């Protein structure tokens, strides 16, 4: 049972990291200054952190051997 819950949390966290990471990079703006391309991100990184924590929690839950 723990392995199933851990797998679900891991998969959900991974999908969240991919989706929100893609959104974060899409919300970045770039411009050229003095011949160099400068990129500034206006995205929110909080959902990426939350998804990563959920993914790590899923890995921990699935690997724990507490009976």
N, C-alpha and C positions, 0 to 999 in steps of 0.2 A: 504494500500500500504506500509506504514512504517513497519507494522508488518511482511509483507512478506520479505521485504528487510532485516529487522533485523534478521529474522529467517535464511535467506540464509547466512548472514554474521556470525551468531553464529555457524551454522552447519559447514561452511567452516573453521572457526577458530578452532573449536573443532577437526575436522579432521586433520588440520595442526599440532595442538599441539600433537595429538596422533602419527601421522606419523613421524614428526621430532623428537619427544621425543624418539620414538623407535630407530630411526637412531642414535641419540645421545648416547643412552646406548649401541648400537651395536659397536660403535667406541671406546669404552673404553677398556683399557688394564689392566690386573691385574698380579701381581707377588707377590711372597712371600718374606718377609724380616723379619728376626729375629722371625720367627714363626707366623707372622701376614700377612694376605692377604691384599695387598695394591692395590687399583684400581685407575687408572689415566685415565681421559677422554680426548681424543684428538678431540672430536667433536666440532662443532660450535653451540652455543646456540642461536645465533641471530634469526634464523627462528622460534624457539620456542617462543621467546619474541614477534616477529611480529605477529605470529598466535594468541597468547594470547591477544594482543591488538585488533586485528580484532574481536575476539570472544567477548571481553568486549564491543567493539563499537556496535556490533550487538545486544547485550543484552540491551544496553542503547537506541539504536534506536527503538527497539521493545517495550520498556517500556515507552518511552516519550509520553506525552499526549498533545503535542503542536499542535494547530489547525491552 
